[in-house]
Structure formats: C-alpha cells, structure tokens
C-alpha cells in the first residue's frame, strides 16, 4: 500500500527537478548576455495596444539573445548537458520559446496544474507552427490543463497543431517524406518503419488486418475447394499480417486439412459393395481413409464489396472544410488529425457521406436519435395474429 504514494512522491520530485532545470538554463543564458526577463517580454508589447503581444517581435528578441551568447557559454553548457553545441542551441531555442511564447502553460506547469512531461511535449510539437499561432495554442491548452487527462490533452494538442501547421506540412509534404527505414535491434530482430501519408498507411494496415482475420476464422471465401478443406494454420494475427506484408503480391501459403471423402461410383456387375469393402486388389483389407494436411496459396480478396465491408477506415471532415470556407483538419478514426486537403480528397472518393452533429461549444459529437426501426419477423407475426 505504500508503494503507490512513494511513486507519486518520486514523480512529483521529478517534475519539480525538471522544471527547475529548465529555469536554471534559461537564467544562465540570460545572465550570459546581461538580458532580463522583462526586456524580452517588453519586446513583445505593442505600442498601439498595450495588452496585445507581438509574438514575432519576441522571436526576433530571442534570436538576438541566442546570437549574443558567447561561444564559451555554449561549450560549457554542452559539456554539462552531454550534448553537442548544435543540440544545445536547438534545445535552448525550444525552451526559450516555451517560456516567452507560452506564458499561460508555463505558469500552469510551475504551479503544478500541468505535468512537466506534457509541457515538454507541447514545446516540442509547437515547433511546427508559426510564431503568430503560439498565443492561440497557449490559450486553448491552458483551459484544458487543470481538468483534462493526459490522453485528452495530447489529442487536443495534436488537433490544434494540425490546424495551425504551416503550408509546407500539407499533403504534398507528407507524400514527399515517404520512405522506409530498417533498424537492427540485435538478437536477430529488426524493425522496418514506413513513413508517409497516414491515411495511406492506415488503409494498408486495415487491409492486412482484414485479410489476416479471414485466415484466422477459416473463411471459405479464400479456398477454391472449401467443401473439402479446412484452414488449420496456427499463426496469430500479428504473425499473419507480417507474413502477408513480406510476400509480393499480398498472398500467403497457409496450412489446410483436406477432409478425406470416398468417391462414389457404381459397382461392376457381379460385384457387391460387401465384397469391395472386404478385399482390395491384393486381397488385403483396404486402409482407412485419412485427412491430408498440406499447403495452399491464398490471395487477398480485391473485390470492392469485400473491402468495403471488411477494411473500412472512417474519416470525419468538418463541414466548413467541405464547403471551402475554412481549411480545418479532418479526423482519421483511431489515428488523429489529417490535413484539410487530404480529408477533402478522401471525401471526394467516398461513395456516400453521413452527417454528424457536434456541440458548437465543446465539439462533442451529439447522439443520433432513431426515427424508425425495423420490426423483427417473429414480433410482426405475433402482432398480426394478436390484433387480427
């Protein structure tokens, strides 16, 4: 019973230490150039609107600060942190932008309302957005920080970043960045990573999983002689998906059992079934028929109706995106947000669309009310006879 409280205490200490570590590094960099926190914050104040902030001006002030830091300071910091000078400069840039461009989240983290891990993750993901979008991200996430779970916070962060990403992170960028990377994990294991548009990879994973499930449940659609063959392959779902993927084209050799059946034929004149069952050509009793186990090759079904029913991937597209009024990101079920142009492309190829209503304040999907239902045959028959 004392383990969990102790773990929580260690976790709280870790959060506090990491927060103090970042503050110490920021103070060290400011001291090296004789700059104060108020000077950086004042650089972002607007003369026309004192309560408004100019994020781009803060970015320029941080660039001047980083340029003014002596080379010896960078070397000392790199040695202390165990990083290269380039890594230290990139790290310093990220934490300074978090400190001065995400003030609400910084305060929430320092007060304990936002775990440091989530704050660190936010500053990392925010590198993909423009300076002018930091204030929106800061206000939106600061409202969630005290009350939401880590899972919901990360989902909201992903959705916000997808909305605020710069144009170079569009569908064309995702397609250009496609590739394959192999990592040797040792002990004979390797890791093959495919990077590219998430909707293409999601569709591939859905097809592989649907094909593997067909094999696992022994679906007769895969076998030409389904009446006399039974799939007895013992591989699990993940192993089947792996073996399907490494075959070109997507086919697989699986183990089946052919059920032995006696061929029926008319007995010649003068012979009886009783004499045939007693002796064979050598005068010996015939051997008992046995099932035969062998390999057959099955190929992933390419029928459109089968793919539509077995390998569906749902995509949610905002109405304003479809109308072209706002480039809001879509949502790929189970994966996360996708750029607006990819969402529109998928919607243009969908055979049908289904409307989902959401709460305008929270974005929560509202329940659909059934306006009719089909009466089961048994119930219909009973009612007709009862009220005839």
N, C-alpha and C positions, 0 to 999 in steps of 0.2 A: 504493500500500500504506500510505502514511502518512495518508491522508485519514480512514479509519475511526477509528484511535486518536485522532486530533485531534478528531474529532466527539465521541467518548466523553469526552474531557477537557473539552470545552466543555459537554457535557451535565452532567457531574459538577459543574462550576463553577456552572452554572445552578441545579442542585438545592441546592447549598450556599448560594448567594446568596439564593434564595427562602426557605430555612429560616431564615437569619439575618435576613431582612427581617421575617418573622413574629415572631421572638423579640424584635426591636428594638421593634416596635409594641406587643407585649404589655408589655414592660418600661416603655415610655413611658407607657402607660395606668396601670400600677400605680404608677409614680412620681408621676403627677399627683394621685393620691389618697392617697399615703403608705401603700399596701397592699403586703403582701409575698405571695410565692407560698405560703409556709407558712400564712398566715392563711386563704387561700382553701381550701387543702387541709384545714386543720383544721376548717373549717366543715362539711365533708362527713363527718367522722369520727363514728361512732356511739358514744355513751357506753356503751350496753349491749354492743356488740360492737366492740371497738377495730379489728379487722381488716376490718370491713364499712364500705362507703361509702354515703353518702346522696346520690344524685345530685340530688334535688330541693333539698336544702339548698345544694348547690353552685350550682344555678341561681339560687336566691334571693340568694346572696352575690354572684354575677356581676351580677344586676340592681341591687343596691345599689352595686356598683362603678361600673357604667355611669351610674347616676343621679348619683353624686358627682363625675364628671369635669366640670371647668369648661367653659363654653361656648367660652372662648378656646382650650382644648386641642383641642376638636373642629374649630374653624375652622382652626387651624394644621395639623392632620392632614389635613383635607380639601384644603387648598391644596397640601400636599406630595404627596399621592397623586393629585391631579387628579380628585377625586370630590366629590359633594355631601355635605352633613352627614348626610343620611339614608342614603346609600350607605355612608359610612364607619362609621356606627353599626351597620348590618346586618353589614358586614364584620368589625368588631371583635367583635360578638356571636358570630359563627361561629367565629373563630379562638380566642377565649377558651374556648368550649365544647369545641372540639377539644383545646385544651391541658389542660383540667382534667377533662373527662369521657372522653377517650380517651387515658389516660396510656400504655398499652402501645404503641399505634400511634404516639404522639408520640415515644416512646423509639426505636422501630424506625426511624422516619423520620430522627431525629437521628443514629442510629448507621449509617445507610446501608443498612439492611435493607429499607426501604420507600421507593420513589421519591417525591419530593415531589408529583409530579403525582397519584399515586394517593391520597396523604394528603389533598391539597386536594380531590379528588373525593369522598373519603369524608366529610369535614366538610360538604360541600355536600349530599350525599344524606342525611346524618344529620339534617338539619333537619326531615324528615318523620316522625321517630319521637319518642316521649315520652322524658322525661329518664330514667325508670327502665330504659329499654331500651338506653341507651348502654353500660353495662357488659357486657351480653351481646354487643353488636356489637364492642366493643373486644377481648374475649377471643377471639371466634370468628375475627376477621380477623387478629389478631396471630399466631395459629398458622399462618396461610397466608402471611403477608407474606414470610418469608425464602426460601420454596421455590417458590411458585407464579408463573405468568406473569401479565402484566398483564391478559390476556384472562380467565383463570380468576378472578383477583382481582375484576375488575369484575362477572363473573357471580355470584360468591358474594356480593358486596355487594348486588347487585340482589335476589337471592333473600332475603337477610337483611332488607333494608329492606321488601320486600313482606310478609314475615312479621310485622314489628314495627310496621307503619304503624298510625296511629290510625284509629278508625272512620270519620272523615269522608273518608278516602281509599278508600272502598268503591266498589262498582259504581255506586251511585246518584250518587256524586260524579263518577265518570268520565263518566257519561251526561250529567249536568248541565253539565259543562265542554265538551261537544261544540261545535264551531264550525269556521268556515272563515276563513282569513286569507290575503290576497293581498299579495305583496311585489313591488315593481317593481325588477328587477335592472339596468335600463338596457339600452341597445342592443337594444331591442325584446323583451327576455326578461322573464318574470315567474315567480314561484314561488307556487303555490297550496298551502297547507297545510291538511290536515284533522286536527283533534284530536278525540279521543273514545275510547270503549272500544276497546282494542287488538284484542280478538277480532273485533269488527265490521269494523274496518279490515283485519285480516288476511284475513278471508273475502272482502272486496271485492277485495283485491289478488290473491287466488288465482283468483277468477272471471275477472278481467280477463286475467291471465296465461294461463289455460287457453284462453280464447276466442282470444287473440292467437296462441297456438301452433297452434290448429286452422287458422287462416288461413294461417300460415306454412308448414305442411306440406300445405296444399291438401286438407284433409279433405272428402270428398264429402258428408258429413252436412250441410254448410252450403248446398249447392246443390240446387235442385229438379231441374235438368236436368244431373245430374252426368256423364251419359254423353257429353254434347257440350260441356261447359265445363271449362276448366282454369284454376285460380286462378294468376294471374301477377303478383299485387301485389308490389311490391319494397320495401315498408316493413319496417324492422326491428322487433324485438319491442317495444322501448320506444315507438317511434312509433305502433305499432298500439294499445298499451294507452292511450296518451294520446288518440288519436283516438276510441277506443271510449268512454272516460270522458266526453268533452265532448259526445257525442251523447246525446240523450234521446228514446226509451229507448235502452238499450245495443244499438245497431245500427250498422252501418258500411257505407259504399259502398266496394267493392273492385273491382279490375281483374281481369277474366277474359278468356280467349280462347275463343271459340266455334269448335269444330272444324267445318269445312265438310264436309257429307255430301250426296251426291247422293240425291235422293228416288227411290225405286224405284217404277215404275208400268208397267203392261202397255202395250206399243206397239200403236197402232191397226192395223186390218187394212190390208194393203197397204204398211205402213211397216216398215222394218227398223231394228235398232239401228245398223247401219252407216251408213244414210242420216241418222239423227238425230245421230250423232256427227260427221258431215261438215258439215252445214249447219244453221243456226238459221232462225228465221222470216224474217230478212232475207237469207238466202243467205250469211251470214257464218259463219266458224268460231266456235263458242262459246268464251267466255272461260274460263280455267282457274279452278276454284273456289279461293277463298282463305279463310283463317281470319279471323273478325271479332273485334276487340277492343272491348269496351265495359264499362260499369259495371253491377254488380248490388248489391242491398242484402241483407246477411246480418244475422241477428239472433242474439244469444247464446242457445244452447240452454237451455231451462228444465226439461228432463227430469231428474227426481231421480236416475235411474240414471247419467246422464251426469255430473251434478255430483259424484256420489259417487265416480266413477272418475277424473275429471279435476281437480277442485278440492278435494282433501282437505286439511284442516288438523288435525293431531294435537294433542290436549290430554292432558296427564298430570295425574291428580288423585290426591293421597295417599289411602290407604285410610281413615285416621282422619278426613279431611275428609268423605268419603262417608258414614261412619257418624255424623258429627256430634259426635265426641269432641273434635276439635281443629280450629280454623279455619286449617289450614295452606294456604299458597298453592299453586295449580296451576302448571303449566308449559305455555306455548304454544310449540309447536315452532318454533324459529328466531327467536323474538321475545323471550322472557323470562317471568318470573313474572307471574301474574294473581291477583287477589283470590280468596279461597276461595268467595265467593258466586257469582262469575261462573263459576268452574270447576264448581261443582255444577250451575249452570243448564245449562251446555253438556253435562255428563254426563247430565242428565235428558232431553235431546233426542237423545242418541246412539242409533242403532239397536242397537248392541252395544258391549260393553266387552271389553278384552283386558288380562289381568293381566301386570304387570311386577314382577319381584322385584329388590330392591335390597339391597346390603350394609348391614347395620344400623349399621356403624361409619362408613363413608365416604359412603354414599348412592349409590355407583356401581351402575348397572344391571347385573345379572348376566346371563350368557349363557343363552339358552334352548336346552335340549337337545332335538333332534328325536327323537321316539319312533317315528315311522314315516315312510315316504316312498313316493311313487307310482313304480312301475316303468314306464319308457318302453315303448311298444308294441313297438319293434324288439327290445329286450332280452327282453321277455316271450316273444315268438315264438321267438327263438333258444333260450331255456332250455327252453321246452316241447318243441321238436323234439329238442334235445340229450338230454334226460332222459326222453323218452317211454318 
